[in-house]
């Protein structure tokens, strides 16, 4: 089947059996030529033809300016450095060096098609990556570790995948496949780079727009129940660690926001704290998002505990005889310096969970979910909870962070039973 609409400017032609492939007449480099638009309706073909012509016109009538994906990604990354956080830039660099450049690096951008990306997607799912798992050095027999590395990871040393990892570093490399979530994040970065390629005149269209993301398994994150949280806090002997975890569960603040807390940002009179920055592996930085710069309300027991902690901190500072580096931090090391986030998780939080006999895997970040769930069970105002978390939308608060505990499920089931049968047949908790 062949249907032709016009032969010159604005022309369209349909080739093949239904639904067929549309071609559009486009002027580039001073010449009119047929350009493949793809399988779609006539209306969408017209829109796509006009969009492609607009891109070419903005590029001074030239069709494309040839460039490899590696060259384009370097230019794109350079632009990102102007406004992105160090952590985000680190993620982009890792995705490029580990996944994207080995596959797309030498390809011309205008020669990357949807089927090329589909091939990458499939290979990414089959790819094995090295995960560096830290292990306490005192627990490692270096001779055994060296044997394991030589036997199983020797091929990767030649390729440079282990970087500067040696037995003495106490880092145990392990292999695992990429998850659908990781592949999708990488596809998002690829799409952003190719979109810039279109805007800068290196390609007529973004092939990543025609590629569907992988279906991700919905994760259910663990949270602490009210009883588990009480047991956790009661069993902790480390006063500062206990207060840190209490702050997370009573405010919904992120770990980085808690570690960046400074006394000057408190308003004890109104029971509030102003979040201005965050602390992580790359030092102090602005909060995660624009809405993350917020004021959180502190419950009375937390305010009391914070005031007591401030007094104890001042006493410790005076005992250090000038060796305390006062940075006005609420949670500081023995010397007054910022606390490493990994140390909080591995030396304070996880040991505390173990001591409280809490065997389920509750990450520190899941304390935000714990706060959300317990606050809603206590019938807190949902807009207040959203404000505490720094979420831009209610959907994030309810759809991602809020969960229903087993105790609440039993309570709600009892309510329905009482409504239908006149009395509850389930013991409420």
N, C-alpha and C positions, 0 to 999 in steps of 0.2 A: 504494500500500500504506500502511496506517495501523494501527499497533499502539499501544495506549494502556495504560499501567500506572499506575493510581492517578490521582486527579484533584486531590488536595490535597497535603499535605506529602509530599515524597519522590516526587512523581509523575514519570513519564517517558513520553514519547510519541515514536514513530518515524514519520517522514513521508517519502514518496517511495519510489521503487524502490530495491531492494537495491543498495548497502548502506544507503541511506537516511540521513536526518539526524535525530539525536536532539535532543529538546528536554526541558529539565528544569523542574519546578515549583520556583521559588525565591521566598522572601519577602524583599522589599526595600521600604523606605519604608512599612512597615505593610501591604503588599498582596502577595498571591500572584500570580505571573505566570510564563508560559512564557518560558524563556530558551534561545536556540539554543546547543547544545553542540558540534555538528559531526558529521562522519561518523566513526564508531568503533564498537567493540563495546559491547554493553549494559553490561558490567562497567566499561569505561573511562568510559562516560557517567555511570554512578552515581558513580564516583570524582570526576569533574570537577564534577558537580552539587554534591556534598558540599563540594568544595574552594571553589567559588564562594560557597556559602552561608556557609562559615566566614569568608571574606574580608569578606562583608557584615556578619556578626555582629560581627566585630572593629571594623567601622566604625560601630558603634552602630546597626546595622540600616539604615543608609543605603546606597543602591546605589552611588553614586559622588559624588565632589566634583569638579566640572568644573575643568579646568586645561589650559592650552595646553602644547604640548611645550616651547616656549621657557621658560616659567615653571618647568616641572618640571625641565628640564635645568639651570637656574640653581640650583635647590634641591639637586639631586643633586651638582653640581660643588662647591657649598659644603660638603657633607658630605665629599667626597673630599679636600678641602684639609686635613682633620684628620689623615690618616694616609698620604697618598701622597707620593711624591717629586716634586720640582719638575719633573723631566724628564717624568714620567708625566702630571702636571697639564698641562704644556705640550702634550703629545700629545692629551689629551682636548679641550683648548681648540681646537686646530687642527682636529680632526675635527668638532667642533660648528660652528665658524664657517665652515669651508670646505665641508663636505658635508651635515651633518644639519640645521642650522637653515634653510638656504635652501629645503629641501624640506619639512621637518616643522614648522618654527617656529610657524606660526599655526594649525596643526591642533589640535583638541581631542584629548587623549590617548585618550579612550574611542572616538574615531572613527578611530583608526589600526587597520587590519586587515591580515591577512597579504598580501592582494593589493596593499595600499598599499605595503608594504615590498618586495614583488616588483617593483613599478613603480620604486621608488627604486633597487633593486639594478641594474635594467637601465639606468637613466639614468646611474648612477654609472660603469658600464663604458664608456659612450659619452662621459663627461665629459672635457674637456681641462683639465688643471691647469697652473699656471705653476710651473716649477722655477727657483729662483735659483741659477745656477752662477757661482761666483766665478772671476774671471779677473784675473791680475796687471795692475795699472793701467798699468804701463809698456808693456804689449803691446797696449794698446787705443788705437785712433785714435778719440778721443771724437766727432769729427764723424761718422764712419761709424756708431758705436754709436747716436748720436742719430737718424740717418737710419733705422736698422733699427727702433728703438723706435717712431718716429712712423709708419712704414709698416706694421708688423706688430702692434704692441701698443697703439696709441692707444686702441682701444675699451675696453681694460681699465683705463686710467687713470681714466676717468669712474666706473667701478664700484669703484674703490679696491682692485683685486686686487693691484696692484703696491706698494701701501703707499707707503713713502718711498724707492722705488728711482729714482734719477736716474743719468744717464750717469756722473757723477763718482764714483759709488760703486764702480765696476769690477765690477758684478754683471750678468751677462748672462742675462736671462730666456729660458727655452725652454719649449715646450709639449710635454706628453706625456699619454697616457691612463693612467688608474688601473689598477694591476695587480689581479688577483683577490685577492692577499694583502692589499692595502690596503683593498679593499672589505670583505673578511671581518673585518678588525680594526675597521672602522667599524661593521659589523653587530653585532659583539660589544659595542661601546660603546652602541649603540642598545638592544640587548637588556637591558643592565644598567640603563639609565635607565628603560625601560618596566617592568622588574621592580620597581623601587622605586615606580613609579606604582601597581602593584597593592598593594604592602604599605602604602602610604600612603592607600589608598582612593580613588584617582583613576581606577581602571580595574578591571574585574572579572577580566581575564585578560591575559596577555602575548602579543600576536600574533607577536612575534619568535621565539617558541619553535616556531612552525609553519613557519618559513622556513628552508630549507636553505642552507648556505654554498656558495660557489662552489668548484669544483674547482680546486686550485692545481697548477701545474706544479712537479714536484719539482726543486729546484735541486741541481746538483752544484758544490760549492765547490772552488776550486783550493787546493792545499797545496804546500809546499816539500818536495822530496825531501831526503834527507840530503846529497847532493852539492851541491844548490842552496843549502841553508842554509850549508854550509861556505864556498862561494864568496861568498855574500852577506856573511858576517862577515869573511872575509879581505880583501875589497876595501874595507871601510869605514875611512875615516881619522878620522871623528868618534868619539872614544873613548866619550863619553857615549851617543851614539846607538847605537853598536855594543853597549854593555853593556845598553841598554834593550831592544833586539831580542833579545839573548841571553837576557835575563831572561824575556821572553815565551815564547820557544821552549823554554826549559829548565824552566819552572814551569807553563805554561798559564794564567798570570794575565792578566786583562783589562787593556787599556790604562789605563783609569781607575784600576784598583787599583795599577798600576805607578807612575803619576804621583803617587799619594798615599802612596807608601812613605816611611816615616820611620825614621831610624837607631835610634830608641828601641824600635822594635818587633822588632828583630833579636835572635835568640838564636844568635850565631855558634858558641858552644860545641857546640850540638846541631844546627847547620846548618839552622835553621828561621826562618821569618818569619811573624808574626801579622798577618793582614789585618783592619784595623779600619774602614777607610773607602775611599772612591773619589773621584776628582776628574774633573770634566767641565765642560761649558759652563755649568752652574749652580753651580760651585764645589765645595767639599767636601761629601760626603754619605755616608750609610751605604752599605755594599755593596749590590749589586743585589738579592739575596735573603737570607733568613735563613741558608741554607746557604753563602752566599758569604763570611760571616764565618768564616774558617778559618785553620788553620796550614798553610803550604806548606813542603815540604822542598826545600832547595837543594843541587844537586850541587856537589862540591868545586871544579871549575874556576870555577863561578859565584861561589862564596864568595870565592875568591882574587881574582877580578876586582873584586868589590864592595869588598873591603878596600883594594885599590890605588886604586880610585875615591874612597874616603873620604879617603885621604891627599892625593890630588890636589885634592880639593874644599877641604880645609882650607888648602892652600897658596894656592889661588885666593882664598879668603876673606880671608886675611891681606894679599894683594896689593891688595885692593879698598879698603883704608884706611877701613873703617867704612861703606862704601857697599853692603855685602853684607847683605841682609835674611835673616838666618839663621832659617829656619822648620823646620830639622831634616829637610828633604826630601832624599831620595837623588838624585832627578833634578830639578834646578832650573835656572832660567835663569841668565844671567851675573850677575844681581843677587840671586839666591837665591829668586826668586818661583816659583810653580808654572808648569809648562810647558803651553802651550795644546795640547790633543790634536790639533787640526787641523794645527798646525805640525809635530808629530811625523810625521804621515802625509805631508804635502805637502812638507816641507823636509828630512826625514831618511829616512823609510822608502821612499817611492816613488822618489826619486832613487837610493837605494842599490840597489833592484831593477834600475833601468835600467842602472846602472854595472856590475852583475854579469851583464848580458845575460839577465835573466829576463823574458821577454816576456809570460808568462801573467799574468792578473789575480789576484793574491793580495792580498786586503785585509789590513789589520793584524789584524783579528779572526780571520782565517783562520790566524794563527799558533797560536791555541788548538787548531785542528784539526790543524795540523802537529805540535804537541806530542803530542796524543792518539795520532795515527797512528804517529809514530816511537816513542813509549813502548811501544805495544802490539807493534810490530814487534820491539822490543828485549826482548819478553816480560816487561815490567813487570807487576806484580800489578794486575789490573783495579780492585780496590777502592782501591788506592793512587792510580791515575789518577783515579778518580771523586772521591776526597778532594781531590786537587790542584786539580781543576777547580771544585770546590764544587757538584757536581751532586747533586740530591736522590735521583735514581734512576739505576740502571745503564743504563736504556733511553736516557736522554738522552746518556750517554757513548758507548754503542755505536751507537745508531741515528742520532744526529744529528752527532756530532763525529768518530767514527772512520771512516777511509777505508782503502782498500787501494791501495798504490802499485803501479805497473807492475812494479817489481822484485820485490815480494812475490808478485804474481800469478805471475810466471815461476818463482819459487822453489817455490810451492805446486804448480804444474803439474808441475815436475820431481819433486817428492815422489811425486805420484800415478803418474807414469810409472815411477819406480823400483819402486814397490809392485806395479804391474801387470805390467811387463815385465822387472823385475829390474835395469834400469839406466835412468838418466835420458836422455831424448832431447832435453832442453832445457837449455841452458847456464844454470846458476844465476848470479845476480848478487850 
